[in-house]
Amino acid sequence: MATSTTQESFSSKQWIYDVFLSFRGEDTRKNFTGHLYMALKEAGINAFIDDNELRRGEDITAELVQAIQGSRISVIVFSRRYADSGWCLEELVKIMECRRTVRQMVLPIFYDVDPSDVRKQNGCFGQAFEKHEQRFLLEVDKVLRWRSALTEAANLSGWDLRNTADGHEARFIRKIIAEITRQLNNAYLFVAVYPVGINSRVEDMSSYLGVGSNDVRMVGILGMGGLGKTTIAKAIYNQFYHSFEGKSFVADVRETSKQPNGQVRLQEQLLSDILKPAKKIKVGCVDKGINIIKERLGCRKVLVIIDDADQMEQLRAIAGKRDWFGSGSRIIITTRDQHLLKQLEVDTVFLAPEMNEEEALELFSWHAFRNSYPNEGYLDLSTSVVSYCGGLPLALEVLGSFLFGRSIPEWTSALEKLKRIPHDQIQKKLRISFDGLSDDKQRDIFLDISCFFIGKDKNYVKQILDGCGFFAEIEISVLLQRCLVTVSERNKLTMHDLLRDMGREVVREKSPKEPGKCSRLWHKEDIKDVLAKHCGTEEIEGVTLNLLRSDDVSFSTKAFANMQRLRLLQLNYVQLTGSYEYLTKELRWLCWHGLPLKFIPNSFHQQKLVAIDLRYSNLTHVWKDPGLLDKLKILNLSHSHYLQRSPDFSKLPNLEKLMLKDCKSLFEVHPSIGHLERLLVVNLKDCKMLKDLPRSFYELKSIETLDLSGCSKFANLDDDLGNMVSLTTLLADNTAIRKVPSTILRLTNLKYLSLCDCNLTDDAIPKDLGSLFSLQELNLQSNSFRSLPSSLNGLSKLRRLILDYCANLNAIPELPNNLKSLEARNCTSLERIPNLSEISNMDTLSLTNCSKLIEIPGLVKLLKSLRFIRMEGCSNITDALKENILQGWTVSGFGGIFLPGNNIPEWFPYVDEGASVFFEVPQNIGCNLKELIVCIVYSSCLDNIVSQDLTSISVINYTKGTMRTSRPVAIDVVASHEDHLWQRNLSDNAFNLEGCDEVEVIVDFGPQFSVKKTGTLSRRERLPDGDAGPSHGSSDEDRPPKRLRSDPNTEMSIDEHVEHEG
């Protein structure tokens, strides 16, 4: 989402002039326009007037382009001979472009001409265009641009001298000056010294606002401190305030509300900003202020921005309900607290994004070097700083300014310091959110996460923290809502690196010189020093020390003797000597990867432990007599390669999760596992010596997930499997199971079943598979069956069916109508696919290398829903089917199609050899363009290799000076010597193409592939039948040079917009 600072919008632009005057010199320079210019100067308005009276030709100078782009308002004086001048018309085209791109205000003046003649090019304007059309017979597009600009400008609200001030020029000029002054007095907010990336965020935010609709809409801008929420809000204010009857930017709400009568002050500011009374409005009390707001603003269309709110009382005082404001109003709230927005019941929330790498480097460079790119010799250091800042604009600005003008040794020293001690100015801003937490438990949980649990599973951490006496569910929820913590798609707790450092600095500053007196220890050298010197104290609640297997470091257990409040202990690949009785009995979490012991001694008994993680241990058996561990919920012994038997579970009555993954020597699971009535998850993946499970295991009605994948000697699932009524996930890939017991059909809660690579034959799967009515995903790839049970279509909730590499499969039976994904790659015997016409929600069809397939019944009806069609290597499908897929999917699809073929379809009007194609967006499409469709022919020198290189499509708009790149998140491309087609549909929401734009599309398919041809098709809505022009390329001679239009001093940089799409 990078946006170059050279391409700014009205929201963030720093203007050079107040007014640009466009006029026909020989008509009005020495009379009306000259008088208007002098009146503007006398009014203190900075106006640009072109003093050159002898302009020739049509190409306007770079100086004029810069003046137009740098003016807040353009005033166009239409006079009788205005349209005679190609120069004036080119000026006008540029002015109207700036109106669209930077929201420049345009005020037309009709000086002794009829606005209708300007709009329709009649009268003297029509005569001028007759000459232009004769002169520019080979440049029809230029004349069309001029006509379009005149029509657009004449449709704007302006002044007609004949109907204003009785034609009296002096009074007419006074009215113009008054209006311009009024517009200029609508003071814009200062946004940023270097507004990098702001325009793209304003563009994204605009779709949330829907300015122009009549509803009253409340929108939140949410994010952690320093992300630029206020900057975005200011830019939004500048861009849209002119569309409202009144506006107010209520800044620093959090700080203002802390002052005496703070909420009253906020109300008074809101009313004064919008009503602009002669005397400042006095409210008196909050309740009275609410009534005044409702009475005075209830019929006004207003824009209100409430910046940095952190309490509901603030919002109740100034924007409690939508009906306080008139139709079409927009209320925007910036905050760090998501719950606040929920309480207010906002319509939508815009999550302020971090800067991407390109944006971050540019913003940092402006502050550190006063340039858009680092100075020579500083790139690596700059990249390190940018990485440290993690896309946080505040940090980039602070550190860039701090490092400005400093030498390389000073930079190096500063970076080393930042690794230990965060910058104070950044800390203060970030700490506001931490200090705003309502109680010590919330603060303690934040500190625990920042020091120990980043990257850990949220549910895992909750169980540990609950064991520490916290109320983790609600407290973590608060941290999420305050933007202090986030949860990844895989349910991992994460936070911004600078928030992590802020939390750790809160801990460190309590005792910066004596780490043994801090509550939490995470820094390796500090911990090694504390343990070596035995200087730990009872202040310590958590320690995490991560060493390498190769580290030969040993500590005495006596070092822990004074740590009597120790709750959380991680000692990966650490060796301890001495008695374990020195360890406190307050431990709730023990993580000790690479435990060197053969078994856990009785002196180590820790009755309060909630989670034990001993992965990669040297244990041969766990313990002889563990003692009662009734608080233990999680036991992870994965990758303990010498462990032969599981522990006795009789003293672990509340165990919920048992992880024994990759215990290669494990051959026996203790029968006492059958007593674990709360056990939910059992992971035995890759326990290659395990042949079976005790009968008692199958009596457990609590288990939800069982993973036996990779247990290559595991031959039988017991018939009592059907008793495990809570089982939702059963994974048994690459096992010795050759037949699935019929009792599996009693598992009515089973959602995910995977039996890959088990050499299953036709009679191995129960015929009545449709009884598993909860099943959502079935993975049977790499098996030997030739057919599947016909009851498959009874799986009404099945969403995904995976049959890849079933080389003997020759037919797929009828499928359930709700299926979303059918994957049958490399089924080389597959000849028949069922009719798919009723599976209306299918979005993925993968049939790569199904070489015997000829037809796919019903596929054409699915082209409105399918996002991906993978048919590489389907060499026998008919040409008619390929054409139907390509043309039908072109109409409605979004995603990608892979088909065998060596020619771009004939309905693509623009086709070039190689990996790019140049074209001009047709004038008749104009701003109605909705989609850009790209099709390529590609091949590879490799064969039967799946490449996971990230494909990309870059669209360079030479007219607008932008480049935007779309990168599909994951497309595995099968390398093949044979030619194949790839077709993809791009929405113009991302690329913003308009009529007459000169555009180049470049496809990057990765180094293993050769792109032989590229074609594009631009489309308004739908491609009507038969509406396909002939394919044609454009030669290199026809293309403009690949330079962007530039100002007098610098070449305009490309605005690269990178999207990540699903």
N, C-alpha and C positions, 0 to 999 in steps of 0.2 A: 504494500500500500504506500510505497514511497512517492512523495510528491516534491518535485524540485522547487526550491524557493524562487526560481526564475519564472514560475508559472503560478501566480498567486490569484486568489479569488477576492471578491469584494469584502469577504469576511476578515481577511488578514492583511490586505494590501496596504503598503505605505505610499500615499499619494504624493506626486510631484507638483501637480497643479490642481486648483479647485475647478477650473472651467477650461474646456477646449472649444474654440470657436471654429466651426466649419462654414465656409461662405464662398461665393463667387466674387473674386476681387474686383473685377471691372464693373460689377453691379452695385456693390454695397460697401467696398472698403473705405471710400472717402465720405460716406454719408452714414447710413444706419449702423453698419457693423462697427465703423470707427467710433461713432458716438456710444454704442453699447460697450465697446472695450474700455473707453475712458470712464464710463459710469461704473463699470466693474472695478477698475483700479481705485476710483475715488471711494468705493464702498469697502475697500480693503480686501477685495477678492482677487486671488492670484490666478490670472487668466493667461492662456497661451493663445497668441495670434500669429499666424504665419506672415512674416513681413516681406516675403519674396513675391513681387508682383509679376514676375515673368516665368511662371511655371510652364513647362512644356511636357508633353507625353502623358502617360497614365500611371507610371510606377511612382508611388509616393516614397519619399526618402525615409531612411531609418530614423532620422531625427523626428519626423512627424509621427511615425509609428510609435516611437517611445513617448512622445507627448500625448498621443491619444490614449495609450495604455496607462499612462501615469496620471490621468485626469479623473476626478470624481464625477464630473458632469460634462457631457458634451452638448453644446448648443448648436443646432444646425439652422442656418438662415437660408431657407429655400427662396430663391429669387428667380426671375424669369429665365436667366441664362445659366442657372446652376447645373442643369443636366447637360449643357453643351460640353462641360469639362469632364473628361475622363479622370482627371486628377481629383476633382471633387467627388466623383462617384466612387473612386477607389477609397478615398477618405471615409465616405459614408459606409462602405462595406466593412471597413475595419472598425468603425464606431459601433455598428450593429453587432459585429462579432464580440466586441468588448461588453456590450450590453448582455449578451448571453453568457459569456465565460467569466466575467468578473463583476457582473451585476452593476455595470456603470449606468448612471441615470442619463437618459437622453431626452432633451427638450427641443422639439421642433418649433421653428418660427416661420410662418408663411408670410413672406414680405411681398405684397402685391402679386401673389399667385393664389389660385384656388386650390385648397387641400385635395379636392377630388382629382384635379389634373395631375398632382404629384402622385397620388395613390394609384391612378389608373394609367398614368403616362399619356394623358391627352393634352391638347393645346400645344403650347410651346415645348412641353416636356415630350409629347408625342413626336413633334418634328425633330427634336434632338435625337430621339432614338431611331428614327428612320435613317438618319445619317450614320449613327453608330452601327446599325445592322448592316448597312452597305460596306462600311469600312472594315468591320470585323467578321467577314463572312466565314472565316476559318476559326473564329474564336467565339462560337455561339454561347459557350458556357459563361464567358466573361459578361456578355450583355445580359444573360439571364440573371447573373448575380447582382448586377446593377439594378435591374427591374425589381428583383425580390427585395433588395435593401430599401429602395424608394417606397415600395408598398408597405413594408414593415414600419418604416419611420413615419409615414403619413398616417398610419393607424394609431399612433401614440397621441396621448393628450398633449396639446401644445397651444400656441397662440396664433391667431389669424389677425393681422394688423387691421384688416378691413372691418372686423367685427369687435375690436377691442379699443377702448378709449377714443371712440369716434374717429379712428385713424390718426389720432394725434401722436406723433412719434415720441415726443419727450415723455408724455404720460405713459405711453406703451412701454418704453424702456424702464420707467420707474416700476411698473408692475412686474416686469421680468426680473429686475434687480431684487425686488421684495421676495419673489418666489424662490430665486436662487439662494438668497440669504436665509430664508426659512429652511430650505433643504440642508444648507451647510451647517446651520445651527443645531440640526439634529446630530449632536456630537457622536461620532463613532468612538467606541471603546478601543483603547490600545490593546492589542492582542499579544504580540510577541516581537522581540527584536529580530529574531530569525524564525519566521513562521513555517518551519519544516513540517510536512505531513499534515498540516491543519486542514487543507482543502479537502483531502480525501475523507477525513473524519466528518467534516461538515456535510459532505455529500452523503455519506452513510447515514448520518443523523437526520438529514432532511427527509428521508423516507419514513422515519418514525413520526415526524411532525405533521406531515400532510397539510402544510399551510395552504389555505384556500377552501378547505372543507368547512362546513358550518358547525361541526361539533366542537364542544369545549374539551380540549385534550390536555392531559397531564402526562409529562414524560420525565423520567428520571435519567440522570447521567451518573453512573455508579462506577466506583473504582477506588483503589488504595490511594493514599496521599502521594503527591508528586507525579501522577499520571497525566496531568494536564486537563482535568475536568473543567476547571474554571476557564482555561484557554479556549477549549471547545465551545463553552457556553458564550464567551465573549464574541467569538467568531460567528456563532449562530445569531446572536443579537445583531451584529453589524449587517449580516446578510438579509435578515428578514424583518427588521423593525419597521421598515417603510410600508409593510403590508398591513400594519395595524393602526388603529386610531390612537392608541396610547401604548407606552412601553415603560418598563422599569427593570433595571438590573440591580437587585438587592444584594450587595456584596457582603462578604464576611459575616454571615448570619450567626454563625456559632459564637464569634467573639462579641458582636454587637449585643446579642441577647444576654451576655453575662453582665453587662453594664446596668446601672440603675435604670429602671423603666425601659430595659432593652427591647422588649417586644413592642412597646408603644412606639419607640423610635423607628422600628422596622415598619410599623403600620403607617407612620407619618411620612416616611420616605416613599413608600409605595404610592400613597395618595398624591403626594406632591409631584412625583415624577410623572404621573399619568394625567392629573387634572391641571397641573401648572397654574396654581392659584396665585393671585397677586401677593397674598400673604401666606406664610407657611401655615399649613393646617395643623391645628392642635387637637389631639385625640382625647387626652385625659386618662383613659384606662383602656385595657385590652378589649373588654366587652363592648364598649362604645365604639372602639375602632373597627371591630368586626361589623357592626351595624352600618357604619359609614361606608366601609368597603362594599358591602352588599348593595347599599342604596345607590352609591355613586358610580360603581363599576359594573353593576348588573346588566346594563344595556350597552356597554362598550366592548368593542373587539380589541383586546389588549394582549400584549406579549409581556409576560412576567418571568424573570429568571431569578430564582432563589438560590444563592450560591453558598455552599458549605453548610447545609443544615445538618444538625445532629440530634435534635430533640423534636418530638411530635408537637410539643407546645408551641414551638416556633412556627410550624406549618399551620397549626390551628389558628394562629393569630393573623396570618396574612393570606393564606390560600387553603382554608379548611375544606371547601367544597367547590365543585364545578359551577354550581348555580350562582356563585358570587360574581361570576364574570359573564360578559356578553357572548353571543353566538360567534363562533370562529376563533375564540381566544385560545392561546397556548400558554401553559404554565410549565416551566422547566425547572427541575430541582437537581442540583449537584450535591452528592453526599457520598460518604464512605459506608453508609449503613443501609443495607438492603431491606432490613425489617422496617425501617422508616417508610420506605416506598410502598411496602406491602400495607402498612397501616393506612397510608393515604389513598391506597387503591389506585395507583397510577395506571394509565392505560398501557404503557410499555416502558421498558428499561433498556437504555443504551449502555452497554458495557464498554467503558473507555479502554481502548486497546493499548498495549505496550507498542513502542516503536519497533519496526523491523530493523534488521542489521544495517540496511542502506540508509534509512532515515536517521538511525541513531548515530552512525558515523558522520553523516552530513551535519546534523545539529551540533554534535560535539566539536566538529572541525570549525564551524562558524565561531564558536566561543573560544576555542583554543588557538586558532590560527587566523581568524577573521577571513576565512576562505571556506569553500565547500568541501575541501579535501585536505588531508594532512600534508604538512610540509615534508620535503624530502628527508628521509632518515627517521621519521616519526610514525610511519604507518603501523609497524608492529606494536609499538607502545600504545598508539591510539586504539588499535584493535583490542588490546588487553583492557584498556579503560572502558571501552564500549561494552565488552563482555562483562566486566564487573558491574556496570550500571544496569545491565539486563533490560534495556529498552525503556528505562524510567527517565522521562525528560528532565525532571528536577535534578537528578544526579548528573546527567550529561551536561546541563548548564552550569551547575555548581563546580564540578570538577574541571570542565573545559575552561571556565573563567579562572579557576585557581591555578591551572597549569599554563595559562597564556604567558608567553615570553620567557618561559623557564628552559633551562638546558636539559639535555638528555640525561645526565647523571641525576639532576633534580627530579625528573620524571620517574626514573627508576627507583629512587629512594621513596618518593611519594607512593608509588604502587606497592612497595614492600610494606609501608606503614599501613596502607588501607587493608591489607590482608589481616592485620591484627586489630587495628583501631579505626572504625568507620569515621568518615568526615562529620564533624559536629553539626554543620548546617543541614546536612541531609538527615541526620539523626533526629534533630529537633522537629522537623516536619513529619517524619514517619512516626515519631513517638506520640504524637497527638492521639492517634487511634488507640495505642496501647494504654495511655493514661486515661482515655475515655471509657475503658472497661469498668463495669459497675462494681465488681468485687474481686477479692484476692484469688478466688478459685479460678475465675476466668483468666486472670493474669498468669497464675501458676501453670495452667494448661497451655497457654500460649508459649510460655518459656520452655515447658517440657517438649512441646512439638518442635520449637526452633532449635533446641539443643540436641534432641534425640530421635525424633520420629518423622522427619521429612522423608518422604518416599515410602513410608510404611502404610499398609492397608488401614483405612479408616476404622473399620470394625475391629480389627486387631488392636489398634491403639485405644479405642473406646473401652474394650474389655480390661485392658491394663489400667487405664485411668480410673475406671469404676472401682477396680480393686484397691486403688489408692485413696478411696473415699470421696472422689469427685462425682459430679453428675454430668458425665461426659457427653451424653446425647444433647442436652440443651446447651451446655457450655461451648461445645464445638460448633453447634448451630449458630450461636452468637458470633463466634470468631469468623465463620463463613460470611455471615451477614455484614460484618464490619470490614470485610475485604482484607482481613489479616491472614486468613488461611483459605486455600482453595482445594478442591477435590478433583483429581484427574478423571478421565473417562474410565480408567481401570480402578477407580475408588481409592487412589493413593492420596495421602495428605501432602500438599505442596504449599510453598509460599515463595514470594519473590526473594531473591538472594539478599536484597538490602533489608527487607523485613526480618529475615533470619539474622542478619548481622546486627540489626537494631535490638532484637531480643537478647542476643548473646552479649551485647554491650551493656544492656540493663543489668545482666548478671555480673559482668566483669567489673562494672564501676563501683559495686559494693565493696570490693577489695582488690583494686588493680595490681597491687604489689605482692599480695599474699593469696594466690589462687586457692590455697587450702581452706580459706575462709569464705569462699564463694559457694552458692547453693548448688551449682551445676558445673561440671568440668567436661569439656569436649576437646580442648586443644591438646594435641599429643604431647608436646614438650612439657606443658604445665602438669599434665597427669603423671608423666614419668618422673618429674621432679618431686611431686607430692608423694608418690608411692615410694620412691627411693629414699626420701628423707623422713618418711613416716610423719608428715606434717598435716595430714588430713584432720578435719574437725567435724563436730556434730552438725555444722551448718550444711555439709554436703548431702544433697538428696539424690543426686544422679551423677554417674560417671560413664563415659563412653570412650573406650580406647581401642582403636583399630590398628593392629600391626599386620605385617605380612608373614606368611609362612616361614620366610627366610630369616625373619628377625629373631635373633637369639637373645631374648631379653627375659629375665626372670625377676619376680618380686616376691617378697614375703607376705603371707596373709596377715601378719601383724600390722601391715600398713593400713589395714581397714579397721583396726581396733577402735578408733575414735569416731568412725563414721556411723554413729548409732541411728541416724535418721535416713540412711541410704535406702531408697526405694527402687531405683532403676540402675542396673549394672550391665554394661556391655564390655566384654573383654575378649575381643576376637584375636585368636592366635597369641594369647598371653599365657605364660607359664607362671604358676604360683607354687610356692613351697611353704610347708608348715601346716598347722592345723586349721581346718575350715571353721572352727568354733569362733574364730575372731570375727567372722562375718556376722553382721547384724541379722536378726531374725525378721527385719522389717521389709525384706526384698519382695517386690511384686513382679518384677521382670528381670529375668536372667537370660542374657544372650551371650553365648560363649562359643563362637565358631572355632573349630580346630581344638576342642577340648583335648588335652593330652592324656587324660586318665583312661584306664581300661574299664573302670566302673566308678560310680559315684559313691564316695564313702558315707557311712551313716552320720558322721559328724557334720555333714553338709545339709542336714535336714532343714528345709525352709517352708514352714507350714503356710505362710501367707502368699506364696508364689501363685500368680495367675497365669503366667506364660513362661515356658522354658524353651529356649531355642538353642539346640546343641548341634547344629548342622556341621558336617565335615569333622565330626569327632573321631577319636580313636577307640570309642567304646566297643567292647565285645559283648558285654551285657550291661544293662543300665544301672541297676542297683540290686543288692541282695534283700534289703529290707527298707523300703523308702519311708516308712512311717506314713501316717495319714496326710495326704495332700488334698484336702477337700475343697480348697479354693482353686486348684489348678484346672484351667479350661483349655489350654493350648499346649501340646507337646510336639515339638518338631525335632526329629532326629534324622532328617534327610541327609543323604550323602555320607552316612556313617558306614563306610565300606566294610568294616570288620564286624559289624553287629550281626549276630546270627539268630538271635531270638528277640522278639519284642518283650518289653517289660511285663511284669504282672500288673494288671490294671485294677486289682481289687481295692487298692488304697487311693484310687483316683476317681471317686464316684461321680464327679461333676465334669469330667473331661468332655469337651465338645468338638475338638479338632485334633486329629492324629495324623501327623505327616511323617511317612517313612519312605519317601521317594528316593530311589537310587541307592537303597541299602542292598548292595549287590550280593552280600553273603546271607541275607535274611532268608531262612527257610521255614520259620515257624512263627505264627501269631498266637499268643497265649489265649487259651479258651476263656479266661476271665473277661475278655473283651465283650462277651455276651451280657455282662452285668452293667455296661455303660449305657444307661437308659437315656442319657442326654447327648450322646455322641451324634454329631451332625455330618462331619466330613472325615473320610478316610482316604488318604492318598498313598497308594502302594506302587506307583508308577516305576517301572524299570527295576523292580525287585526280581531279578532274573532267576533266582533259585527257588522262589516261592511257587509251590504246586497247587495249594488249595488254602481255604480258610476254614476255621473250625465251624462245626454245625451251629454252635451257639451264636455265631456272628449273624446268621441269616434270620435270627429271631428278633433282631433289633428293629424296632418300628420307628426309630427316630432318625435314622441315617437318611440324608438328603443327597449326598454326593459320594460316589465310589469310583475311584480311578485305578484300574488294573492294567492300563496300557503298558506295553513293553515287558510284562511278566511272561516271558516267552515259554515257560514251563507250566503255566497255569492252564489246565486242560478243561476244567468243568465248573460251571456255575451250578450250585446245588439247586435241586427242585424246590427247596424252601425259599428261594429267591423271591417268590411271590408274596412272602410274608412281610417284606420290607416296604410297607405301604406308603412311606414318606419319600421314597427314592424319586428324585427328579432328574438326576444326571448319572448315567452309567457309561463309563468309557473303558473299553476293553480292546483297544487296537493292538495288533501284533502280539496276540496271545495264542495259546494252543487250543483255544475253544473252537470246536468244529461244529457244534450244534447248540442252538439257543433253546433253553428249556421252555416248554409251553407255558409254564407258570409265570413267565415274564408278562404274559397278557393280563395278569392281575394287578400290575403296577400302573394303576390308573392315574397316578400323578407324574409319571415319567414324561419329561419334556425333551431330554437330549439323550440320544442313544448313538454310540459310535462303536462299530465293529469292523474297523478297517484291517485289511491285510491278515485275515484269519482263515483264508482259503475256504470260505463258506461255499457250499454247493447248493443246488436247487432245493434240496429237502432240509437244509440247515436252519431255515427261518420259518417260524410258525406261519401256517397258511392264513390264520385269522389275525394278521398283523393290525388290521383296522380297529381292533379292540383297544389299542393304545390311544384313546381319543384325546389325550392331553399332549401327545408328541408334537414338538415344534421343529425339531431338526433330526434328520436321520442320515448318518454317514456310513455308507457301505462300500467305500472305494477299495480298489485292489483286492477284490474277491473273485471266485471262480464260477459263480452261478451264471446260467444262461437266461434265466427268467426270474421275475419277481412275483410275489403273491398278488393276485388280482384284487385282494382286499386293500391294497395300498390306497385306493381312492377313498377309503373310509376314514383316513386320517384327516379329519376336517380342520385341525389346527396346524397341520404341517406347513411350515413356511420355507424350509430349505431341504432339498434332497440332493445328496452328493454320491455320485456313482462313478467318479473318475477311475480310469485304469481298470475297469471291469472288462477285460479283453474278450471274454466269452459271451457277454451279454448281447443278445441279438434283437431284443424288443423290450420296450418299456410299457407297462400296462397303463390303463387310465389313471390319471392323477387327480388329487383333490383340487377343487376350484380355488382355494385360497393360497395355493403355492406361490411364493414370490421368487424363488431361485431354483433352477434346475441345472445341475452341473454334471455333465457326463463326458468330460474330456478324455480323449484317447481310448474310447470304447470302439475298438477297431472292427468289431463284428456287428456293431449296431446298425440295423437296417430299418427299423420301424419306430417312429415316435407317435404317441397318441395325439388325437386332435386337441390342440391347445386353445381353441377359440373361446372356451368358457372360462379360462384361467385369467380373468381380466386384470388381476393385480400383479401379475408376474413382471419383475423388473430386470431380471438377469437370466440369460439363456447362454450356457457355455457348452459348446459341442465341438471343441477343437479336435481335429484329427479323427473325426468320425467319418472315415473316408467312404463308407458304404452307403451313407445317407444320400437320398435323392430328393425327397420332399419332406416338408415339415407342415403337416396339416394344421390349418387354423392360425398360422403364425401372423399372417397379414393383419388379423383382427387385434393382435397384441401390440402393434407398433405404436400405439398411443401411450402404453405404459412401460414398455421395455426401455431401460436405460443403457444396458449393455447387451450386445449380441456378439458372441465369440464363435466364429465358424472357420478359423484358420485351418487349412488342410482338409476341408470338406470338399474334395475335388470333384465329386459327382453331382453336386446340387445343380439344378437347372439354371440357365441364364435368366429365365423368366422369374424364378424365385429370387435371385439376386437383385434383379431390377425392382421387383416389388418391395423388397426389404429396403433398398437404398432410397427409393423415391417415397415410399410410405413413411419411413422413419424420418426422412427429411422434413416432412410436414409437421410432425408433432413431437418428435423424440428429443430427449436430452441425454447425453452420455456418449457412448462410442460403439461403433460397429466394426468388426473385423471379418472380412470375407476374402476368399480367393478372387483374384482378378488383376488385370494389368492396364485397365483404361478407366480414366475418370468418366463418370456418366455424362452423356451428351447435354444434359440440361444445366450443367455448370457453365456459366458464360465466361469465366476467367480461369484459364489453365496455363501454367508455365512448366517447363522442364525444371527439375531440381526441387529444392526444399523451400522455395518461396514463390509467391505470386503477387504481382502488382496490379492494382485496379483503382478506378475512381468510382466512388459511390454514386449511382445514378441520381440525377437531379429529381426525377419523378418520384423517387423513394423518399428523399429528404429525411426529415426528422421522424418519419413513420417507420423507419427501419427497426425491426424487432429482433432479427436473428442473423447471425453470420455462420454459414455452414462451411466447414473445411473438409476436403477429401484429398487423400494422398495415395500414391502407389509406392510401396516400399518392398524391400527384400533384404536378405542378409547373406554374408559369405559363410555364416555358421549354419548349423542345422540342429533342430530338436533341442534347442537351449532356450530356457525362459529367461529373458532379460528383465530386471527390475529397475533399470534406469528410468529416471523420472522424465516422462515425455512433457513437452511444453509447446504452446502455440503463442507466439508473440505477434501482436498487431501494432504496427507502427503507423501512426497518423501523421504524415508529413505536413498536412495543412495546419493541424493544431499543435504540432510539435510534441506529441506524446507517444509513449510506448507502454503497452500493458501486456502482461504475460499471464496466461492461464496455465496452471500446472495441475492436472488431475492427480489426486493423492496417490493412487496406486493402480497402475495398469501394467500387468505382467504381459509383455509382448513375446510371443513365441517366434524365435529366430528360424527362418526357413529360406532355402535357396529360391523357392517359388515366389512369384510376385503376389502381393496381397493389397487389398484396399483397407484403409482406415478412414472412417468418417466421424466427424464430431460436430455438434451443434453448440454455438456460443451465443449467449444472450447479449443483446446490445446494451443492457443495463450496465455491463462492465466496460464496454468499449466506446460508447457514446459517439457513434458514427452518424454523420449527416450528409445530405446530398452535396456532391462536388468535392468531398474530402478525398485527398489522394492517399491511398493506403497500401501498405505492404504486409502480407501475412507470411511469417517464417515459422516452419515446423522443425523442432529438434526432437528426433526420435532416439537419441543416444548413439554412442560411437559404434555399436555393433550393426547398425542398420544404414542402408542407403535409401534415401528418399528420391524417387525417380521423377515423380510428377506431383504438382500441388494445384488444387483447384478450389475456388471459393464461389459461394452463391449467397448474395444478400437478399433479404426478403422482408416485406412489410408484415404480413400476417400469415397467410397460407399460400402455398404454391398451387394455383388452380391447374386443373387438368389441361395439359397441352401448353402451359405457360412456361416454356423452356426455350431459351435462346440457344443458338449454336455455341459450341465451345470455341474460345479464341484466346490466344496468348497476347502478351504485349512484349515487344522486343525491347532490348536494352536501350535502343536509340529513343524509344518513346518515353522512357522513364525520366523523371527529374533526377538531378543529382541527389544523393542521400545525405543532404544537409538540411538542417532545420532553419527556419527563418530566424534571423538574429537581430539583436540590437546593434548599435554602432560599435560597441566595445567587445562584446562576447557572443559566442555562439550559444543559442539556447540549448540547455541540456535536456535530455530525454526524460520524461516523467514515466518511470517504470512502475507499473502497478501489477503486483503479483498476487494472484488469487489461489487459494487452496480449495479445490472443489472435491465433493464426495463423488 
